Amino acid sequence: MARQPTHDLVVVVPGIMGSALADRDGHAVWGLSGAALRQGIRTFGRSVTGLTLPHDLGDAHPGDGVVPTGLLPDLYALPGRWALVDGYSGLLDWLEASFTLRRRGPGEPASAAANLVAFAYDWRLSCRFNAARLGAVVDEELGRWRASAPARRDARAVLLCHSMGGLVARYWAECLGGHEVVRRIVTLGTPHRGSLDALETLVNGHGVGPRPVRAAITRLARSLPSVHQLTPDYACLDSPGGLLYPRELPSALPGPDPALLLDAGAFHAGIRDAARARTGGTDPALVPIAGVLQPTATTASVDGGGERLTVSTTAGLRAEGGDGTVPRLSAHPPGAAHGHTPCEQHGSLQNNPGVRDSLWGLLAPGPAEYRDPGRRPVRLGVEAPFHLAAGELLELSVTAEGTPGGDRLAVTAVLHPAEGGPPAGRTLRNLGEGRYRAVFPEPPAPGPYRLVVGPADRPDAAVTALVMVGDAAEDGDG
């Protein structure tokens, strides 16, 4: 298929922890991806002290010499729970192969014009700080691109953002004037109203690995303005009087910094109020792509001692669903354009075939013509563990909600080792009423995996769950 013409500058903004970090001497301090990930989970706690931020930093930089060096190319992990996220090299390669987009090569001078930019940032810091950095990069790159040819003088910026990257982009666009040069912001699983996963991490702490590693990473997460800005900006905590915002609880939750939690509410309100004042409540330039039908923490209760959160995948009596990390109610803000809603999990949205199909209509004059529009939709929700202890069997459940004939599918699951090696496959048992289940007969070896689940004859309908299998050293309390 010929590359589709793209006139604008496209900027890819990754999610939290999706950028590699180095110290002032150029030594990597964060870059756990691919084959290095499992070893890094075991050792990262030893060096995490150097990444922990000082109290009351606000929207500033700590001056510790840490700088972003690029986007992570392969599987990486989120703080607190080590839930895996796929990297960005596949997305960048696909964009360059599918559209008239080019990245600046490693040997090219910074003055060379390019219209595909990977924006790496220090994910520890406030989204406000990184929004200002994003604005400076877009101004420079867009100016260079516009000046490179007369036909490009009216080019604008299209931001393609995963997870927290969408909050960085929206703050720049709405609060720092970026909307003047933006044609479109596409968000993939962005928690526009926050995510309960972030709050659970701050309250309950890191839950994987030896006790010293868990404690060190918990201290890191609790020091980060960015993690607080990912906490829910909606009423999600049960109380006798109904659901409350986290900042409305009569007594402070253990773990989160109360000042950072209040500031996170102001951060979200700032975006919301600026957008409403500018657009009147309807913004066709904001296109959210939200994963659906995956079991997703939506509400929570505080236990009797006020020390821990117990999360639930329902709001009231109705299962809201989402991408497994971000509820749908958060991933699609009011007033935004209607975006694609794939049955996909948070860490795999950027590489989902259906998501890439939708990008054709957003980045090019027309959609790609290689799907049969007459084929019936298949919508699957997949429940699989994000972390599996050493020696445990992998068990998964699937529901085919809203799919005609969903109780008569041949559903398969294939476990692909991210570090290389032969895949293992299973056919799921049909339990009736659109429910399926499988247990792999042998415990998988330690390491990161991509678990691809879908009908045997419909690879376009597959859902990819990312699973980390620990070993005895990672899962013990030593």
C-alpha angles and dihedrals in degrees: 000000000000118000111263117237115253119185099184138073111261117205121191112208114191129211130256113310090009093116124074115235131207134187126241090275092055095253115142113250096171125023108114106160141128117358093354093060100086094048089045093056088058095048106028093090090065093064100030093096089075091057097047111109126229121254118267094019091139114176095338134103115251093226091233095136095247112144134177114248106182147313119298109253102203142024114328135171136242122234120263101018105030091232104171127242125191116240132244108245091091091052094046092047091049092049092051093046095045103042138033089267127129135186123218107262122238092252097044121103119250088248092066113109117244130167100200113070128179107208111209117190141173099265092194092072133079116286087234091061092048092045089060090050091049090053092052092050094047092048091052098043096042092048091051092047093049091049094050095077136006092238090060098057093105096044116135136194125269113193119205106193134184122205113312089010087077091059090052091049095046094049089052092047098044105030104027100041098258093134088079091074100026121105096178142350114208114192124196111202093333112170095228087170097029135257131264089219090071092051092046090053092051094047104035097032132219111328108192132074137018116335097254091051092048091050094048094049091045089055089050094050092047091053096054121099088199094061091049089051088057093058119109118289090192135070104278109143121091117235135161089260096048135271118342136195111249090248091054098064112120091234126033119261114246113252108023119093103247093215092050090047091054091045090052089059090051090049093056092042090052092056093044096048095045092049092049092049092050101041105023090240101306121089116176090179091067110078114180119196108201128188113227143194095028116124103262132179106247108157135019143191129217113234123242094269093049091235106108142032124234109201129210132197093220135078105210105321097328125089105229098189127192137167096310092267108038120044116231089240088063100039094057111052120201114270096023123127118265108271134187116283107204125183092243140123125250099252094051103042095104091057099040113124093222091051090052090050090056091051090064090070091045100046102028137043094260143005124273115263105218104098126083103240090198095064114109116251119252115205117189133181114203126200113193132144116265089207128032123191121231112283096014122131117240112242125181139178130204132195124195097205116182094002117131106235089012091147092059104053128126099226120189133186122205121190111209118192108227090209092057132265137111118316123237121220138197135182111227121237114246108234094180132250092062095303124129135179140184139176119199108232097224128047108250118242118257115281144074120304141187110221108200113196127182149103111309092236098042113063088163089066096052122127118211118214118188116220130187116202113201130205132224093274092051097045100042130091096238 
